[in-house]
Every structure is written in C-alpha cells, then in structure tokens.
C-alpha cells in the first residue's frame, strides 16, 4: 500500500487511536494457550520421585511394570504398577507431597501408601534421606507408563530424527520471530535501530522468574495458575520501559540521524544489562521443572519422537500473538497510521496524525514483544541470565533487516528462516559453531540482496 492509500484509509483518525479495544483481546487469547498448557496434570518431577520408591520397596528380579500414573487432589500422585511378572496382581502406590507447581515444598514427600496402607515415619525417613538422594535410585527408576501408541508411524529412523529436531527448533523460531517483529516495528517506522531489544527480552525473562517465585511464596497452593498472572506482570513492567524509551529516547533522537540513536541503543544495552546483573546478584533465579513430561508423538526405526505439551502451548501462544498483531497492523486504525507515517511522516502529520504518539505506542508494543520472548524462555527452560538476551537481540535485528525495511511480515518470515537455519546447522554440524556460520551466511545474503526478502535497498528518509 502506497502513502496516498495509507493516508486515505486513515482519514481524520488520530494517532491516539491505540489498540485499546484490541490489545486486551489479544492478551486474553494468547493466555488461553498458556493456561491450557498449564492445566492440572501430573507433575513429571513428582511422578518420577514417586516411581523411584518402587525399587526400594519391591524386588526387581522379575521387573516392575508401571501401568498408569495420575495426579490426585493437587498434591497427591497415584501409580498403578505390577511387581513380580505378568501374572502378578495390580497394586497402587500413593505419594503425597508438601506442595505443587513452583512451591519450594513440591519435592517434600510427606506420606506414602501402598494399597491404602501408610508407611511408618521411620520407613518414610529412610526412603527420603537414604534412598531418593542416591544415584542408585535415579538409575533404578522404572520409567513412566506407556500411554497408547504414537500418533504417527514414520517409515525410517532418519525421518523420526528429523522430526524431533524440527519440534525442538519450534520455540527458537517463534522467539526470533517475536524479536524480529519488535525490531521491525521501530525500524520500519523511523529507519533507526534499537539495539536493546535483546536486553529487554532478558528483562522479561528475569521478571517472569521473579514474579513466579513471589507468587508461589504468597500463594503456595495456586499451582501453575500463577503463570498467566506472572506473565502479565512481567510484560506490563517491560511495556512501561518501552513507553519511557519511546518518549525519552526514540522520539527526541529520531530526527538527528542514525549515529545518535545508535549510540543511545548501545547505552541502553549496557544500562539494562548491568541493571539486571546488579539486581540478579551472585545467583541466577532458576525455576524448578514443572508440568507433565513429554509424550510420544511418532516412532520410526525404533526412535521415539517426544514432545512436551508445555512446549507446544508456549509455541502456540507466541504464534497467536504474532498472527493477531500482524492482522491488527493491517486492519486497525493504529496499523494504518503506522504505515502512513512509515511511508511519509510529513504528509501523515498534515492529515492530522501525531507521529510522536504512534512511535511511543509502537515502542511500547515492540518492547512487550521482546519481553514475551524472554518470558517464553523462562517458561520453557526455567529462566534467563542478564547476558543471555544479547545474541537473541542480534538475531532478531538481523531478521528484521533480512525481511526488508518496513515489512513486518517479512521480519517474521526472516525470523522463522533464521531459526530454521540454526536448527538445520545443529543437525549436521557442531553446535558451538552455529552462530559464526549463520551470521556469515546472512551477511553474504544481504551483500547480494541488500533489500532483504520484501524490502528495498535504499530506505526512504524519515523525519519527524
């Protein structure tokens, strides 16, 4: 869409026409997937601890078969098993823990029953202190029950292995797409680069960890229901930083050429990273593993393709946010104002638009997207360090440039392409060299095609 059609579609709309009606819906729909992935289910860590008791209580000469396991009343785990061969009768092991979800007491075994008969305090003490903490107990774990067959039956082991790598790379694709979209929102609007999105991702990840730990301490019985609340708190805090950056940094420097805003971006990188380091202290705040374990999706040549429902939930949540934001940028008044100002800010201002307000709101949304990327890392892997967002931010910047100046969809596509390229590299080559290889290939591509996928080599001059 050219500048004239963008301006006509905006008409007399004002830049204060933020997505107030749409953003709450966007956030609510995104959280649906997270809540669904955090629904009440067997905690994999508690299920493993309960299973590990069986080799200490029953002989392993004829094997121990786990038939079923389920969560009961939040803190209890029931395991149906058979000890002594196929002809042995089914028995029930019940374990009760002191907490659930992110509670510090989730590993505290408080009661054990076998077929409804509880163990004495002495027996329970020996199991907790002299068995569960040993390497023998870990290796003797009978393993989780087999829940039916795989959804897919692949013809070869190679295909199964490739599918496993593809599933493992899905989170990386959505994370880079979020960061690329965040960078493109600012880069496409003013033609300037904000280098601090990686650090804002780290801020989002660390704030999500902190919020989860605080909420777990305040409401130990809430379980995984605290995650959506923690996510909202973390993203709200990061978005406020984006609001301040847009008002105090991006807008004042947008008309002063590329060098001042580049220096300011480096300054924000250092300031945010050092602030996170000082706030973090000597230890990283890592969350304990939660949620149900992986399930078998496919088999091929004896290889089982595993996927965690939690991973799929986070990937779907991020995908929904990206898709809805792209749709809103095409259909909403704010999106039309953004495109009009990106095409011709002076003409847009003559039509009644306020470039400052559009830039500030774009900065708020972009920073929230970066924070969502960091919070997703925390939900998937347990946390982030103060410096772990730098390479993510650089990859997002490269994706925004690769997608083309001013092309939001191109930035998302480029983020997916970079993530896929990283995953493909790790399949065939040593993992420690992927950054050098990927960035080298991307640099060569931009030398041959400076405009990226959908952009142009020479960006229009943008002045506010």
Residue pairs with C-beta under 8 A, 6 or more apart in sequence:
1 9
1 339
2 343
3 340
3 343
3 344
3 347
3 348
6 336
6 339
6 340
6 343
6 348
7 340
7 343
7 344
7 347
7 348
7 351
9 336
9 340
10 333
10 336
10 337
10 340
10 348
10 351
10 353
11 351
12 351
12 352
13 333
13 336
13 337
13 352
13 353
14 352
14 353
14 354
14 357
15 334
15 337
15 341
15 353
15 354
15 355
15 356
15 357
15 358
15 361
16 354
16 357
17 333
17 334
17 337
18 334
18 361
19 26
19 328
19 332
19 334
22 328
22 332
26 321
26 324
26 325
26 328
27 232
29 320
29 324
30 317
30 320
30 321
30 324
31 228
31 231
31 232
31 317
33 313
33 314
33 316
33 317
33 320
34 227
34 228
34 231
34 313
34 314
34 317
34 379
35 225
35 228
36 313
37 291
37 309
37 310
37 312
37 313
37 314
37 317
38 224
38 225
38 227
38 228
38 291
38 310
38 313
39 224
40 71
40 74
40 223
40 224
41 71
41 291
41 292
41 309
42 69
42 70
42 71
42 77
42 292
43 71
43 77
43 100
43 101
43 106
43 290
43 291
43 292
44 144
44 289
44 290
44 291
44 292
44 293
45 106
45 107
45 288
45 289
45 290
46 71
46 77
46 95
46 97
46 100
46 106
46 107
47 69
47 77
47 79
47 144
47 293
48 141
48 144
49 95
49 97
49 107
49 109
49 132
50 69
50 77
50 79
50 93
50 95
51 66
51 69
51 79
51 141
51 142
51 143
51 144
52 131
52 132
52 137
52 138
52 140
52 141
53 93
53 95
53 112
53 127
53 131
53 132
54 64
54 79
54 81
54 83
54 93
54 142
55 64
55 137
55 140
55 141
55 142
56 127
56 131
56 137
57 93
57 114
58 64
58 83
58 84
59 83
59 84
60 140
62 83
62 84
62 85
62 88
63 83
63 85
64 81
64 82
64 83
64 142
65 81
65 82
65 83
65 86
65 142
66 79
66 80
66 81
66 142
66 143
66 144
66 145
67 80
67 81
67 82
67 90
67 145
68 79
68 80
68 145
69 77
69 78
69 79
69 80
69 144
69 145
70 77
70 78
71 77
72 78
72 94
74 100
74 221
74 223
75 96
75 97
75 98
75 99
75 100
76 94
76 95
76 96
76 97
77 94
77 95
77 96
77 97
78 92
78 93
78 94
79 92
79 93
79 94
79 95
80 90
80 91
80 92
81 90
81 91
81 92
81 93
81 142
82 88
82 89
82 90
82 91
83 91
91 114
91 115
92 113
92 114
92 115
92 116
93 112
93 113
93 114
94 111
94 112
94 113
94 114
94 116
95 109
95 111
95 112
96 109
96 110
96 111
96 112
97 105
97 106
97 107
97 108
97 109
97 110
98 105
98 106
98 108
98 109
98 110
99 105
99 106
99 108
99 220
99 221
100 106
100 221
100 223
101 216
101 222
101 223
101 224
101 225
101 226
101 290
102 212
102 213
102 215
102 216
102 224
102 226
102 287
102 288
102 290
103 216
103 220
103 221
104 216
104 217
104 220
105 220
106 288
106 290
107 288
109 124
109 127
109 128
109 132
111 118
111 119
111 124
112 118
112 119
112 123
112 124
112 127
113 119
119 127
131 137
144 293
147 295
147 296
149 296
150 296
150 297
150 298
150 299
150 304
150 305
151 297
151 298
152 163
152 297
152 298
152 299
152 305
153 298
153 299
153 300
154 160
154 163
154 298
154 299
154 300
154 301
154 305
155 300
156 300
156 301
157 300
157 301
157 302
157 303
158 300
158 301
159 300
160 298
160 299
160 300
160 301
160 303
160 304
160 305
161 300
161 303
162 427
163 297
163 298
163 300
163 305
164 303
164 305
164 306
165 423
165 426
165 427
166 423
167 297
167 305
167 307
167 311
168 423
169 419
169 420
169 422
169 423
170 311
170 312
170 315
171 311
171 314
171 315
171 376
171 380
172 419
172 422
172 423
173 415
173 416
173 419
173 420
173 423
174 314
174 315
174 318
174 319
174 322
174 376
174 419
175 318
175 373
175 376
175 377
175 392
175 419
176 392
176 395
176 396
176 399
176 415
176 416
176 418
176 419
177 318
177 322
177 399
177 411
177 412
177 415
177 416
177 419
178 318
178 321
178 322
178 369
178 370
178 372
178 373
178 376
178 396
178 415
179 197
179 198
179 201
179 369
179 370
179 373
179 392
179 393
179 395
179 396
179 397
179 399
179 415
180 396
180 397
180 399
180 400
180 403
180 411
180 412
180 414
180 415
180 418
181 322
181 325
181 326
181 366
181 369
181 400
181 408
181 411
181 412
181 415
182 197
182 365
182 366
182 367
182 369
182 370
182 373
182 396
183 193
183 194
183 197
183 366
183 396
183 397
183 399
183 400
183 411
184 400
184 403
184 406
184 407
184 408
184 410
184 411
185 338
185 362
185 363
185 365
185 366
185 369
185 408
186 192
186 193
186 194
186 250
186 359
186 362
186 363
186 366
187 193
187 194
187 400
187 401
187 405
187 406
188 342
188 405
188 406
188 407
188 408
189 338
189 341
189 342
189 358
189 359
189 362
189 462
190 250
190 254
190 359
190 462
190 464
191 258
191 405
191 459
191 460
191 461
191 462
192 250
192 253
192 254
192 258
192 261
192 262
193 258
193 261
193 262
193 265
193 397
194 245
194 250
194 261
194 265
194 268
194 363
194 366
195 262
195 265
195 266
195 268
195 269
195 393
195 397
196 245
196 265
196 268
196 269
196 272
196 393
197 366
197 367
197 370
197 393
197 396
197 397
198 269
198 370
198 389
198 390
198 391
198 392
198 393
198 394
198 396
199 268
199 269
199 272
199 273
199 276
199 389
199 390
199 393
200 238
200 241
200 242
200 272
200 367
200 370
200 371
200 374
200 389
201 370
201 371
201 373
201 374
201 377
201 384
201 389
201 392
201 393
202 272
202 273
202 276
202 374
202 384
202 385
202 386
202 387
202 388
202 389
202 390
203 237
203 238
203 241
203 272
203 276
203 371
203 374
203 389
204 234
204 235
204 238
204 370
204 371
204 372
204 373
204 374
204 375
204 378
205 374
205 375
205 377
205 378
205 383
205 384
205 388
205 389
206 276
206 279
206 280
206 285
206 374
206 378
206 383
206 384
206 386
207 233
207 234
207 237
207 238
207 371
207 375
208 230
208 231
208 234
208 374
208 375
208 378
208 379
209 285
209 286
209 287
209 378
209 382
209 383
209 384
210 285
211 229
211 230
211 231
211 233
211 234
212 226
212 227
212 230
212 287
212 378
213 285
213 287
215 222
215 226
215 229
215 230
216 222
216 226
219 226
224 290
224 291
227 379
231 372
231 375
231 379
234 371
234 375
235 368
235 371
235 372
235 375
237 371
238 367
238 368
238 370
238 371
238 374
239 364
239 365
239 367
239 368
239 371
241 367
242 363
242 364
242 365
242 366
242 367
242 368
243 360
243 363
243 364
243 367
245 268
245 363
245 367
246 359
246 360
246 361
246 362
246 363
246 364
247 360
249 261
249 264
249 268
250 261
250 359
250 360
250 363
251 356
251 359
251 360
251 464
253 260
253 261
253 264
254 261
254 359
254 462
254 463
254 464
255 463
255 464
269 390
269 393
273 386
273 387
273 390
274 386
276 386
277 386
277 387
280 385
280 386
284 383
284 385
285 383
286 382
286 383
287 378
287 382
287 383
288 382
289 382
291 308
291 309
291 310
292 308
292 309
292 310
293 308
294 306
294 307
294 308
295 306
295 307
295 308
295 309
296 304
296 305
296 306
297 305
297 306
297 307
298 304
298 305
299 305
310 379
310 380
311 380
314 376
314 379
314 380
317 376
318 372
318 373
318 376
321 369
321 372
322 412
325 365
325 369
326 408
326 409
326 412
328 334
328 335
329 335
329 338
329 339
329 408
334 358
334 361
337 348
337 353
337 358
338 358
338 362
340 347
340 348
340 351
340 353
341 348
341 349
341 353
341 355
341 358
341 359
342 406
342 462
343 460
344 460
345 355
345 462
345 463
345 464
346 463
348 355
349 355
355 464
356 464
359 464
370 393
370 396
373 392
373 396
374 384
374 389
377 383
377 384
377 388
378 384
391 435
394 439
395 415
395 418
395 438
396 415
398 414
398 418
398 439
398 442
399 411
399 414
399 415
399 417
399 418
400 411
400 414
401 414
401 446
401 452
402 410
402 411
402 414
402 417
402 418
402 442
402 445
402 446
402 452
402 453
403 409
403 410
403 411
403 412
403 413
403 414
403 415
403 452
403 453
403 454
403 455
404 410
404 411
404 451
404 452
404 453
404 454
404 455
404 456
405 451
405 452
405 455
405 456
405 459
406 455
406 459
407 452
407 453
407 454
407 455
409 454
410 452
410 453
410 454
410 455
413 453
414 452
414 453
418 438
418 442
421 438
421 441
422 434
422 438
425 433
425 434
425 437
425 438
426 434
429 437
446 452
450 457
451 457
